[in-house]
Amino acid sequence: MEIKEKIIIVTGGTGQLGRVIVKYLANAGHKIYVPAKNLEKFNKVFDNLNSKVIIDLKGVEYIDSSGFGCLLSIMRVAKNNYGILKITNPEPEVKSLFQILHLHTVFEIFHDADECIRSFR
């Protein structure tokens, strides 16, 4: 199966073996999506320099200050490791919050995932 130019979802990608798999795939130039419930574990995705991560906000209708704090923390970790973090599919209410907080100037935000993926080329 050819996975070039595909998004790869790695469940368990924050565990010990999962991180090895994510690093291997990222080093091979693949786009990786790692779902995580723990911010510290999620940030380990950026242990690999130059990681490229997309956060899909489809279906998220509200983000509170803690949520925006997490996003900013992830962005800081990404930049410190020469990684790239982009956001896609924000619902109108969430997009409005990004604009009110002027965070649309901090994050690259895309209307849909395809457009976001193309922006990495």
N, CA, C and O atoms as a printed pandas DataFrame, in Angstrom:
     atom_number atom_name residue_name chain_id  residue_number  x_coord  y_coord  z_coord
0              1         N          MET        A               1    0.841   -1.185    0.000
1              2        CA          MET        A               1    0.000    0.000    0.000
2              3         C          MET        A               1    0.881    1.243    0.000
3              4         O          MET        A               1    1.781    1.365    0.831
4              5         N          GLU        A               2    0.635    2.144   -0.904
5              6        CA          GLU        A               2    1.392    3.390   -1.013
6              7         C          GLU        A               2    0.796    4.410   -0.057
7              8         O          GLU        A               2   -0.402    4.690   -0.121
8              9         N          ILE        A               3    1.627    4.979    0.842
9             10        CA          ILE        A               3    1.115    5.962    1.793
10            11         C          ILE        A               3    1.662    7.355    1.536
11            12         O          ILE        A               3    1.371    8.280    2.295
12            13         N          LYS        A               4    2.434    7.519    0.501
13            14        CA          LYS        A               4    2.976    8.829    0.176
14            15         C          LYS        A               4    1.824    9.786   -0.114
15            16         O          LYS        A               4    0.836    9.414   -0.747
16            17         N          GLU        A               5    1.964   11.029    0.361
17            18        CA          GLU        A               5    0.952   12.070    0.161
18            19         C          GLU        A               5   -0.344   11.775    0.911
19            20         O          GLU        A               5   -1.384   12.341    0.575
20            21         N          LYS        A               6   -0.309   10.917    1.902
21            22        CA          LYS        A               6   -1.489   10.580    2.688
22            23         C          LYS        A               6   -1.300   11.097    4.101
23            24         O          LYS        A               6   -0.179   11.363    4.534
24            25         N          ILE        A               7   -2.403   11.234    4.813
25            26        CA          ILE        A               7   -2.346   11.526    6.238
26            27         C          ILE        A               7   -2.392   10.187    6.949
27            28         O          ILE        A               7   -3.217    9.334    6.622
28            29         N          ILE        A               8   -1.526   10.002    7.902
29            30        CA          ILE        A               8   -1.477    8.765    8.658
30            31         C          ILE        A               8   -1.933    9.057   10.078
31            32         O          ILE        A               8   -1.375    9.926   10.748
32            33         N          ILE        A               9   -2.941    8.337   10.536
33            34        CA          ILE        A               9   -3.421    8.474   11.899
34            35         C          ILE        A               9   -2.777    7.357   12.712
35            36         O          ILE        A               9   -2.965    6.176   12.419
36            37         N          VAL        A              10   -2.021    7.740   13.729
37            38        CA          VAL        A              10   -1.339    6.763   14.565
38            39         C          VAL        A              10   -1.979    6.792   15.942
39            40         O          VAL        A              10   -1.733    7.709   16.726
40            41         N          THR        A              11   -2.798    5.794   16.239
41            42        CA          THR        A              11   -3.357    5.705   17.586
42            43         C          THR        A              11   -2.289    5.081   18.471
43            44         O          THR        A              11   -1.562    4.183   18.047
44            45         N          GLY        A              12   -2.202    5.559   19.688
45            46        CA          GLY        A              12   -1.129    5.098   20.556
46            47         C          GLY        A              12    0.201    5.726   20.193
47            48         O          GLY        A              12    1.254    5.243   20.610
48            49         N          GLY        A              13    0.160    6.798   19.419
49            50        CA          GLY        A              13    1.382    7.446   18.948
50            51         C          GLY        A              13    2.138    8.202   20.005
51            52         O          GLY        A              13    3.238    8.690   19.747
52            53         N          THR        A              14    1.563    8.316   21.216
53            54        CA          THR        A              14    2.281    8.998   22.286
54            55         C          THR        A              14    2.951    8.007   23.226
55            56         O          THR        A              14    3.682    8.413   24.130
56            57         N          GLY        A              15    2.714    6.712   23.027
57            58        CA          GLY        A              15    3.383    5.690   23.816
58            59         C          GLY        A              15    4.798    5.468   23.313
59            60         O          GLY        A              15    5.213    6.056   22.314
60            61         N          GLN        A              16    5.536    4.613   24.010
61            62        CA          GLN        A              16    6.942    4.392   23.661
62            63         C          GLN        A              16    7.103    3.871   22.233
63            64         O          GLN        A              16    7.849    4.459   21.449
64            65         N          LEU        A              17    6.432    2.802   21.886
65            66        CA          LEU        A              17    6.525    2.254   20.531
66            67         C          LEU        A              17    5.882    3.202   19.517
67            68         O          LEU        A              17    6.402    3.377   18.416
68            69         N          GLY        A              18    4.760    3.809   19.885
69            70        CA          GLY        A              18    4.073    4.734   18.987
70            71         C          GLY        A              18    4.941    5.905   18.583
71            72         O          GLY        A              18    4.919    6.326   17.427
72            73         N          ARG        A              19    5.715    6.444   19.536
73            74        CA          ARG        A              19    6.607    7.568   19.220
74            75         C          ARG        A              19    7.672    7.150   18.209
75            76         O          ARG        A              19    8.039    7.925   17.326
76            77         N          VAL        A              20    8.162    5.922   18.345
77            78        CA          VAL        A              20    9.153    5.418   17.386
78            79         C          VAL        A              20    8.534    5.352   15.993
79            80         O          VAL        A              20    9.162    5.751   15.013
80            81         N          ILE        A              21    7.307    4.849   15.905
81            82        CA          ILE        A              21    6.609    4.754   14.617
82            83         C          ILE        A              21    6.371    6.141   14.039
83            84         O          ILE        A              21    6.621    6.375   12.856
84            85         N          VAL        A              22    5.883    7.075   14.880
85            86        CA          VAL        A              22    5.621    8.443   14.423
86            87         C          VAL        A              22    6.901    9.094   13.915
87            88         O          VAL        A              22    6.886    9.727   12.860
88            89         N          LYS        A              23    8.001    8.954   14.639
89            90        CA          LYS        A              23    9.273    9.552   14.212
90            91         C          LYS        A              23    9.727    8.967   12.879
91            92         O          LYS        A              23   10.173    9.699   11.995
92            93         N          TYR        A              24    9.615    7.652   12.737
93            94        CA          TYR        A              24   10.017    7.007   11.491
94            95         C          TYR        A              24    9.202    7.550   10.315
95            96         O          TYR        A              24    9.758    7.920    9.281
96            97         N          LEU        A              25    7.881    7.592   10.485
97            98        CA          LEU        A              25    7.013    8.061    9.404
98            99         C          LEU        A              25    7.244    9.541    9.113
99           100         O          LEU        A              25    7.258    9.950    7.952
100          101         N          ALA        A              26    7.426   10.348   10.165
101          102        CA          ALA        A              26    7.674   11.775    9.967
102          103         C          ALA        A              26    8.999   12.003    9.251
103          104         O          ALA        A              26    9.087   12.851    8.363
104          105         N          ASN        A              27   10.028   11.254    9.631
105          106        CA          ASN        A              27   11.330   11.384    8.966
106          107         C          ASN        A              27   11.250   10.976    7.499
107          108         O          ASN        A              27   12.025   11.451    6.669
108          109         N          ALA        A              28   10.302   10.090    7.192
109          110        CA          ALA        A              28   10.114    9.661    5.801
110          111         C          ALA        A              28    9.286   10.679    5.020
111          112         O          ALA        A              28    9.053   10.503    3.825
112          113         N          GLY        A              29    8.840   11.748    5.695
113          114        CA          GLY        A              29    8.114   12.811    5.007
114          115         C          GLY        A              29    6.610   12.662    4.985
115          116         O          GLY        A              29    5.929   13.367    4.240
116          117         N          HIS        A              30    6.080   11.757    5.788
117          118        CA          HIS        A              30    4.635   11.557    5.809
118          119         C          HIS        A              30    3.968   12.530    6.778
119          120         O          HIS        A              30    4.593   13.003    7.727
120          121         N          LYS        A              31    2.718   12.817    6.532
121          122        CA          LYS        A              31    1.928   13.679    7.412
122          123         C          LYS        A              31    1.241   12.788    8.437
123          124         O          LYS        A              31    0.545   11.837    8.081
124          125         N          ILE        A              32    1.443   13.104    9.710
125          126        CA          ILE        A              32    1.003   12.233   10.789
126          127         C          ILE        A              32   -0.049   12.940   11.635
127          128         O          ILE        A              32    0.061   14.136   11.903
128          129         N          TYR        A              33   -1.067   12.197   12.051
129          130        CA          TYR        A              33   -2.075   12.688   12.992
130          131         C          TYR        A              33   -2.033   11.757   14.196
131          132         O          TYR        A              33   -2.212   10.546   14.064
132          133         N          VAL        A              34   -1.795   12.333   15.372
133          134        CA          VAL        A              34   -1.720   11.533   16.589
134          135         C          VAL        A              34   -2.771   12.048   17.568
135          136         O          VAL        A              34   -2.587   13.113   18.158
136          137         N          PRO        A              35   -3.870   11.314   17.751
137          138        CA          PRO        A              35   -4.844   11.731   18.753
138          139         C          PRO        A              35   -4.270   11.499   20.146
139          140         O          PRO        A              35   -3.667   10.457   20.403
140          141         N          ALA        A              36   -4.453   12.462   21.043
141          142        CA          ALA        A              36   -3.928   12.324   22.403
142          143         C          ALA        A              36   -4.869   12.984   23.391
143          144         O          ALA        A              36   -5.487   14.006   23.093
144          145         N          LYS        A              37   -4.972   12.396   24.559
145          146        CA          LYS        A              37   -5.815   12.949   25.619
146          147         C          LYS        A              37   -4.991   13.727   26.631
147          148         O          LYS        A              37   -5.555   14.391   27.501
148          149         N          ASN        A              38   -3.680   13.661   26.535
149          150        CA          ASN        A              38   -2.795   14.239   27.520
150          151         C          ASN        A              38   -1.847   15.211   26.827
151          152         O          ASN        A              38   -1.133   14.828   25.900
152          153         N          LEU        A              39   -1.839   16.466   27.272
153          154        CA          LEU        A              39   -1.023   17.498   26.619
154          155         C          LEU        A              39    0.460   17.151   26.651
155          156         O          LEU        A              39    1.155   17.338   25.653
156          157         N          GLU        A              40    0.956   16.652   27.776
157          158        CA          GLU        A              40    2.375   16.306   27.858
158          159         C          GLU        A              40    2.736   15.227   26.840
159          160         O          GLU        A              40    3.776   15.303   26.186
160          161         N          LYS        A              41    1.872   14.226   26.714
161          162        CA          LYS        A              41    2.131   13.170   25.737
162          163         C          LYS        A              41    2.035   13.718   24.318
163          164         O          LYS        A              41    2.832   13.352   23.455
164          165         N          PHE        A              42    1.060   14.596   24.074
165          166        CA          PHE        A              42    0.915   15.180   22.740
166          167         C          PHE        A              42    2.161   15.952   22.362
167          168         O          PHE        A              42    2.636   15.857   21.231
168          169         N          ASN        A              43    2.696   16.721   23.305
169          170        CA          ASN        A              43    3.882   17.532   23.018
170          171         C          ASN        A              43    5.080   16.681   22.626
171          172         O          ASN        A              43    5.981   17.176   21.949
172          173         N          LYS        A              44    5.118   15.411   23.032
173          174        CA          LYS        A              44    6.224   14.527   22.663
174          175         C          LYS        A              44    6.273   14.286   21.154
175          176         O          LYS        A              44    7.306   13.876   20.625
176          177         N          VAL        A              45    5.165   14.537   20.465
177          178        CA          VAL        A              45    5.167   14.424   19.007
178          179         C          VAL        A              45    6.247   15.340   18.431
179          180         O          VAL        A              45    6.846   15.034   17.401
180          181         N          PHE        A              46    6.488   16.468   19.107
181          182        CA          PHE        A              46    7.460   17.437   18.611
182          183         C          PHE        A              46    8.878   17.143   19.097
183          184         O          PHE        A              46    9.788   17.936   18.852
184          185         N          ASP        A              47    9.082   16.006   19.787
185          186        CA          ASP        A              47   10.448   15.609   20.119
186          187         C          ASP        A              47   11.251   15.414   18.836
187          188         O          ASP        A              47   12.468   15.593   18.814
188          189         N          ASN        A              48   10.551   15.047   17.778
189          190        CA          ASN        A              48   11.176   14.899   16.468
190          191         C          ASN        A              48   11.209   16.281   15.819
191          192         O          ASN        A              48   10.159   16.877   15.577
192          193         N          LEU        A              49   12.390   16.786   15.539
193          194        CA          LEU        A              49   12.507   18.110   14.925
194          195         C          LEU        A              49   11.759   18.149   13.599
195          196         O          LEU        A              49   11.687   17.144   12.891
196          197         N          ASN        A              50   11.212   19.290   13.270
197          198        CA          ASN        A              50   10.515   19.547   12.005
198          199         C          ASN        A              50    9.200   18.780   11.844
199          200         O          ASN        A              50    8.758   18.547   10.720
200          201         N          SER        A              51    8.579   18.391   12.944
201          202        CA          SER        A              51    7.280   17.708   12.856
202          203         C          SER        A              51    6.235   18.654   12.283
203          204         O          SER        A              51    6.273   19.863   12.513
204          205         N          LYS        A              52    5.308   18.083   11.536
205          206        CA          LYS        A              52    4.207   18.845   10.952
206          207         C          LYS        A              52    2.908   18.256   11.487
207          208         O          LYS        A              52    2.619   17.077   11.281
208          209         N          VAL        A              53    2.120   19.095   12.182
209          210        CA          VAL        A              53    0.909   18.610   12.841
210          211         C          VAL        A              53   -0.276   19.482   12.460
211          212         O          VAL        A              53   -0.178   20.707   12.392
212          213         N          ILE        A              54   -1.395   18.818   12.214
213          214        CA          ILE        A              54   -2.660   19.503   11.938
214          215         C          ILE        A              54   -3.637   19.159   13.054
215          216         O          ILE        A              54   -3.816   17.989   13.394
216          217         N          ILE        A              55   -4.264   20.175   13.618
217          218        CA          ILE        A              55   -5.331   19.957   14.590
218          219         C          ILE        A              55   -6.643   20.274   13.883
219          220         O          ILE        A              55   -6.871   21.403   13.449
220          221         N          ASP        A              56   -7.492   19.271   13.776
221          222        CA          ASP        A              56   -8.790   19.407   13.109
222          223         C          ASP        A              56   -9.847   19.750   14.159
223          224         O          ASP        A              56  -10.120   18.950   15.054
224          225         N          LEU        A              57  -10.436   20.934   14.047
225          226        CA          LEU        A              57  -11.415   21.398   15.025
226          227         C          LEU        A              57  -12.857   21.186   14.568
227          228         O          LEU        A              57  -13.777   21.761   15.149
228          229         N          LYS        A              58  -13.062   20.381   13.552
229          230        CA          LYS        A              58  -14.423   20.124   13.079
230          231         C          LYS        A              58  -15.256   19.547   14.229
231          232         O          LYS        A              58  -14.855   18.586   14.885
232          233         N          GLY        A              59  -16.401   20.144   14.452
233          234        CA          GLY        A              59  -17.302   19.686   15.503
234          235         C          GLY        A              59  -17.053   20.326   16.857
235          236         O          GLY        A              59  -17.857   20.161   17.774
236          237         N          VAL        A              60  -15.949   21.058   16.997
237          238        CA          VAL        A              60  -15.660   21.751   18.260
238          239         C          VAL        A              60  -16.389   23.091   18.213
239          240         O          VAL        A              60  -16.073   23.957   17.398
240          241         N          GLU        A              61  -17.359   23.244   19.093
241          242        CA          GLU        A              61  -18.193   24.449   19.047
242          243         C          GLU        A              61  -17.738   25.550   19.995
243          244         O          GLU        A              61  -18.183   26.691   19.874
244          245         N          TYR        A              62  -16.863   25.226   20.930
245          246        CA          TYR        A              62  -16.393   26.233   21.873
246          247         C          TYR        A              62  -15.039   25.829   22.419
247          248         O          TYR        A              62  -14.801   24.651   22.685
248          249         N          ILE        A              63  -14.157   26.786   22.586
249          250        CA          ILE        A              63  -12.869   26.577   23.249
250          251         C          ILE        A              63  -12.767   27.629   24.347
251          252         O          ILE        A              63  -12.909   28.824   24.088
252          253         N          ASP        A              64  -12.520   27.176   25.577
253          254        CA          ASP        A              64  -12.389   28.130   26.679
254          255         C          ASP        A              64  -10.927   28.578   26.808
255          256         O          ASP        A              64  -10.073   28.187   26.012
256          257         N          SER        A              65  -10.658   29.405   27.826
257          258        CA          SER        A              65   -9.303   29.943   27.979
258          259         C          SER        A              65   -8.277   28.836   28.210
259          260         O          SER        A              65   -7.139   28.952   27.756
260          261         N          SER        A              66   -8.654   27.772   28.904
261          262        CA          SER        A              66   -7.734   26.653   29.121
262          263         C          SER        A              66   -7.402   25.969   27.798
263          264         O          SER        A              66   -6.257   25.589   27.553
264          265         N          GLY        A              67   -8.416   25.819   26.951
265          266        CA          GLY        A              67   -8.209   25.203   25.642
266          267         C          GLY        A              67   -7.282   26.024   24.774
267          268         O          GLY        A              67   -6.399   25.481   24.110
268          269         N          PHE        A              68   -7.483   27.351   24.775
269          270        CA          PHE        A              68   -6.589   28.211   23.996
270          271         C          PHE        A              68   -5.179   28.189   24.588
271          272         O          PHE        A              68   -4.188   28.258   23.861
272          273         N          GLY        A              69   -5.105   28.091   25.920
273          274        CA          GLY        A              69   -3.797   27.966   26.569
274          275         C          GLY        A              69   -3.071   26.710   26.119
275          276         O          GLY        A              69   -1.863   26.736   25.884
276          277         N          CYS        A              70   -3.815   25.599   25.997
277          278        CA          CYS        A              70   -3.217   24.343   25.507
278          279         C          CYS        A              70   -2.725   24.501   24.075
279          280         O          CYS        A              70   -1.622   24.069   23.741
280          281         N          LEU        A              71   -3.543   25.120   23.231
281          282        CA          LEU        A              71   -3.132   25.326   21.842
282          283         C          LEU        A              71   -1.871   26.183   21.769
283          284         O          LEU        A              71   -0.970   25.896   20.981
284          285         N          LEU        A              72   -1.806   27.225   22.580
285          286        CA          LEU        A              72   -0.615   28.086   22.589
286          287         C          LEU        A              72    0.601   27.335   23.114
287          288         O          LEU        A              72    1.715   27.533   22.630
288          289         N          SER        A              73    0.388   26.474   24.102
289          290        CA          SER        A              73    1.483   25.662   24.622
290          291         C          SER        A              73    2.006   24.710   23.553
291          292         O          SER        A              73    3.217   24.554   23.396
292          293         N          ILE        A              74    1.103   24.080   22.826
293          294        CA          ILE        A              74    1.496   23.179   21.744
294          295         C          ILE        A              74    2.263   23.951   20.675
295          296         O          ILE        A              74    3.269   23.467   20.156
296          297         N          MET        A              75    1.785   25.150   20.347
297          298        CA          MET        A              75    2.468   25.977   19.346
298          299         C          MET        A              75    3.880   26.320   19.810
299          300         O          MET        A              75    4.820   26.273   19.016
300          301         N          ARG        A              76    4.039   26.664   21.088
301          302        CA          ARG        A              76    5.362   27.002   21.617
302          303         C          ARG        A              76    6.308   25.800   21.502
303          304         O          ARG        A              76    7.450   25.943   21.066
304          305         N          VAL        A              77    5.824   24.623   21.894
305          306        CA          VAL        A              77    6.651   23.414   21.804
306          307         C          VAL        A              77    7.023   23.146   20.345
307          308         O          VAL        A              77    8.166   22.802   20.045
308          309         N          ALA        A              78    6.056   23.305   19.443
309          310        CA          ALA        A              78    6.323   23.093   18.014
310          311         C          ALA        A              78    7.433   24.022   17.528
311          312         O          ALA        A              78    8.389   23.575   16.895
312          313         N          LYS        A              79    7.303   25.307   17.824
313          314        CA          LYS        A              79    8.296   26.276   17.348
314          315         C          LYS        A              79    9.669   26.026   17.964
315          316         O          LYS        A              79   10.692   26.189   17.298
316          317         N          ASN        A              80    9.689   25.630   19.234
317          318        CA          ASN        A              80   10.967   25.353   19.893
318          319         C          ASN        A              80   11.684   24.159   19.264
319          320         O          ASN        A              80   12.900   24.018   19.395
320          321         N          ASN        A              81   10.926   23.303   18.583
321          322        CA          ASN        A              81   11.500   22.113   17.937
322          323         C          ASN        A              81   11.435   22.219   16.420
323          324         O          ASN        A              81   11.487   21.209   15.718
324          325         N          TYR        A              82   11.322   23.443   15.916
325          326        CA          TYR        A              82   11.279   23.706   14.477
326          327         C          TYR        A              82   10.130   22.968   13.792
327          328         O          TYR        A              82   10.216   22.618   12.615
328          329         N          GLY        A              83    9.064   22.740   14.540
329          330        CA          GLY        A              83    7.891   22.074   13.985
330          331         C          GLY        A              83    6.887   23.074   13.463
331          332         O          GLY        A              83    7.043   24.284   13.623
332          333         N          ILE        A              84    5.857   22.547   12.837
333          334        CA          ILE        A              84    4.788   23.373   12.285
334          335         C          ILE        A              84    3.468   22.848   12.811
335          336         O          ILE        A              84    3.197   21.648   12.750
336          337         N          LEU        A              85    2.651   23.745   13.325
337          338        CA          LEU        A              85    1.316   23.411   13.805
338          339         C          LEU        A              85    0.314   24.238   13.018
339          340         O          LEU        A              85    0.427   25.461   12.947
340          341         N          LYS        A              86   -0.662   23.567   12.428
341          342        CA          LYS        A              86   -1.709   24.259   11.682
342          343         C          LYS        A              86   -3.064   23.771   12.162
343          344         O          LYS        A              86   -3.195   22.662   12.680
344          345         N          ILE        A              87   -4.059   24.611   11.982
345          346        CA          ILE        A              87   -5.423   24.300   12.425
346          347         C          ILE        A              87   -6.339   24.301   11.220
347          348         O          ILE        A              87   -6.209   25.130   10.319
348          349         N          THR        A              88   -7.276   23.353   11.218
349          350        CA          THR        A              88   -8.228   23.264   10.116
350          351         C          THR        A              88   -9.650   23.059   10.632
351          352         O          THR        A              88   -9.863   22.630   11.766
352          353         N          ASN        A              89  -10.598   23.370    9.786
353          354        CA          ASN        A              89  -12.035   23.150   10.004
354          355         C          ASN        A              89  -12.635   23.773   11.257
355          356         O          ASN        A              89  -13.471   23.137   11.899
356          357         N          PRO        A              90  -12.249   24.985   11.633
357          358        CA          PRO        A              90  -12.894   25.540   12.827
358          359         C          PRO        A              90  -14.366   25.874   12.542
359          360         O          PRO        A              90  -14.707   26.407   11.486
360          361         N          GLU        A              91  -15.206   25.551   13.497
361          362        CA          GLU        A              91  -16.623   25.926   13.393
362          363         C          GLU        A              91  -16.708   27.451   13.469
363          364         O          GLU        A              91  -15.804   28.085   14.014
364          365         N          PRO        A              92  -17.778   28.056   12.932
365          366        CA          PRO        A              92  -17.874   29.523   12.906
366          367         C          PRO        A              92  -17.688   30.177   14.278
367          368         O          PRO        A              92  -17.034   31.214   14.384
368          369         N          GLU        A              93  -18.253   29.581   15.320
369          370        CA          GLU        A              93  -18.129   30.164   16.661
370          371         C          GLU        A              93  -16.668   30.156   17.133
371          372         O          GLU        A              93  -16.193   31.119   17.734
372          373         N          VAL        A              94  -15.976   29.063   16.850
373          374        CA          VAL        A              94  -14.578   28.941   17.261
374          375         C          VAL        A              94  -13.701   29.866   16.423
375          376         O          VAL        A              94  -12.787   30.504   16.947
376          377         N          LYS        A              95  -13.979   29.939   15.131
377          378        CA          LYS        A              95  -13.226   30.856   14.264
378          379         C          LYS        A              95  -13.375   32.292   14.756
379          380         O          LYS        A              95  -12.414   33.060   14.754
380          381         N          SER        A              96  -14.574   32.643   15.172
381          382        CA          SER        A              96  -14.831   33.973   15.712
382          383         C          SER        A              96  -14.005   34.220   16.979
383          384         O          SER        A              96  -13.468   35.312   17.163
384          385         N          LEU        A              97  -13.903   33.221   17.844
385          386        CA          LEU        A              97  -13.094   33.367   19.058
386          387         C          LEU        A              97  -11.618   33.580   18.715
387          388         O          LEU        A              97  -10.950   34.405   19.338
388          389         N          PHE        A              98  -11.111   32.843   17.734
389          390        CA          PHE        A              98   -9.723   33.048   17.296
390          391         C          PHE        A              98   -9.535   34.504   16.861
391          392         O          PHE        A              98   -8.518   35.122   17.176
392          393         N          GLN        A              99  -10.508   35.043   16.142
393          394        CA          GLN        A              99  -10.389   36.418   15.651
394          395         C          GLN        A              99  -10.514   37.432   16.788
395          396         O          GLN        A              99   -9.742   38.389   16.847
396          397         N          ILE        A             100  -11.468   37.235   17.685
397          398        CA          ILE        A             100  -11.645   38.151   18.822
398          399         C          ILE        A             100  -10.368   38.215   19.658
399          400         O          ILE        A             100   -9.967   39.285   20.114
400          401         N          LEU        A             101   -9.742   37.070   19.851
401          402        CA          LEU        A             101   -8.519   36.990   20.658
402          403         C          LEU        A             101   -7.253   37.289   19.849
403          404         O          LEU        A             101   -6.144   37.231   20.381
404          405         N          HIS        A             102   -7.419   37.604   18.586
405          406        CA          HIS        A             102   -6.321   37.891   17.650
406          407         C          HIS        A             102   -5.368   36.699   17.507
407          408         O          HIS        A             102   -4.195   36.872   17.174
408          409         N          LEU        A             103   -5.871   35.513   17.757
409          410        CA          LEU        A             103   -5.043   34.321   17.617
410          411         C          LEU        A             103   -4.967   33.846   16.170
411          412         O          LEU        A             103   -4.156   32.981   15.840
412          413         N          HIS        A             104   -5.801   34.405   15.317
413          414        CA          HIS        A             104   -5.699   34.072   13.888
414          415         C          HIS        A             104   -4.392   34.623   13.310
415          416         O          HIS        A             104   -3.987   34.244   12.211
416          417         N          THR        A             105   -3.728   35.525   14.062
417          418        CA          THR        A             105   -2.429   36.031   13.638
418          419         C          THR        A             105   -1.291   35.152   14.167
419          420         O          THR        A             105   -0.145   35.289   13.738
420          421         N          VAL        A             106   -1.611   34.255   15.093
421          422        CA          VAL        A             106   -0.617   33.359   15.693
422          423         C          VAL        A             106   -0.626   31.995   15.005
423          424         O          VAL        A             106    0.426   31.413   14.739
424          425         N          PHE        A             107   -1.826   31.498   14.723
425          426        CA          PHE        A             107   -1.996   30.174   14.125
426          427         C          PHE        A             107   -2.333   30.289   12.648
427          428         O          PHE        A             107   -3.015   31.223   12.227
428          429         N          GLU        A             108   -1.849   29.329   11.863
429          430        CA          GLU        A             108   -2.302   29.209   10.477
430          431         C          GLU        A             108   -3.596   28.406   10.530
431          432         O          GLU        A             108   -3.609   27.259   10.977
432          433         N          ILE        A             109   -4.683   29.018   10.071
433          434        CA          ILE        A             109   -5.996   28.389   10.141
434          435         C          ILE        A             109   -6.536   28.226    8.728
435          436         O          ILE        A             109   -6.532   29.167    7.933
436          437         N          PHE        A             110   -7.002   27.012    8.428
437          438        CA          PHE        A             110   -7.481   26.685    7.091
438          439         C          PHE        A             110   -8.930   26.234    7.135
439          440         O          PHE        A             110   -9.386   25.632    8.108
440          441         N          HIS        A             111   -9.644   26.539    6.055
441          442        CA          HIS        A             111  -11.063   26.210    5.942
442          443         C          HIS        A             111  -11.306   24.710    5.911
443          444         O          HIS        A             111  -12.278   24.222    6.487
444          445         N          ASP        A             112  -10.418   23.972    5.234
445          446        CA          ASP        A             112  -10.609   22.514    5.167
446          447         C          ASP        A             112   -9.259   21.808    5.205
447          448         O          ASP        A             112   -8.213   22.420    4.988
448          449         N          ALA        A             113   -9.306   20.513    5.484
449          450        CA          ALA        A             113   -8.088   19.719    5.661
450          451         C          ALA        A             113   -7.258   19.645    4.388
451          452         O          ALA        A             113   -6.031   19.706    4.454
452          453         N          ASP        A             114   -7.900   19.516    3.230
453          454        CA          ASP        A             114   -7.151   19.419    1.969
454          455         C          ASP        A             114   -6.306   20.663    1.730
455          456         O          ASP        A             114   -5.138   20.572    1.353
456          457         N          GLU        A             115   -6.909   21.818    1.953
457          458        CA          GLU        A             115   -6.187   23.080    1.793
458          459         C          GLU        A             115   -5.008   23.155    2.785
459          460         O          GLU        A             115   -3.920   23.622    2.445
460          461         N          CYS        A             116   -5.247   22.698    3.975
461          462        CA          CYS        A             116   -4.208   22.699    5.019
462          463         C          CYS        A             116   -3.049   21.789    4.623
463          464         O          CYS        A             116   -1.885   22.170    4.745
464          465         N          ILE        A             117   -3.366   20.603    4.156
465          466        CA          ILE        A             117   -2.333   19.646    3.736
466          467         C          ILE        A             117   -1.530   20.193    2.566
467          468         O          ILE        A             117   -0.306   20.067    2.535
468          469         N          ARG        A             118   -2.215   20.799    1.605
469          470        CA          ARG        A             118   -1.507   21.374    0.446
470          471         C          ARG        A             118   -0.549   22.468    0.863
471          472         O          ARG        A             118    0.468   22.681    0.204
472          473         N          SER        A             119   -0.855   23.168    1.948
473          474        CA          SER        A             119   -0.006   24.288    2.381
474          475         C          SER        A             119    1.368   23.814    2.859
475          476         O          SER        A             119    2.291   24.625    2.946
476          477         N          PHE        A             120    1.529   22.527    3.170
477          478        CA          PHE        A             120    2.815   22.005    3.599
478          479         C          PHE        A             120    3.782   21.807    2.431
479          480         O          PHE        A             120    4.981   21.642    2.651
480          481         N          ARG        A             121    3.294   21.821    1.226
481          482        CA          ARG        A             121    4.160   21.558    0.061
482          483         C          ARG        A             121    5.020   22.736   -0.264
483          484         O          ARG        A             121    5.804   22.685   -1.212
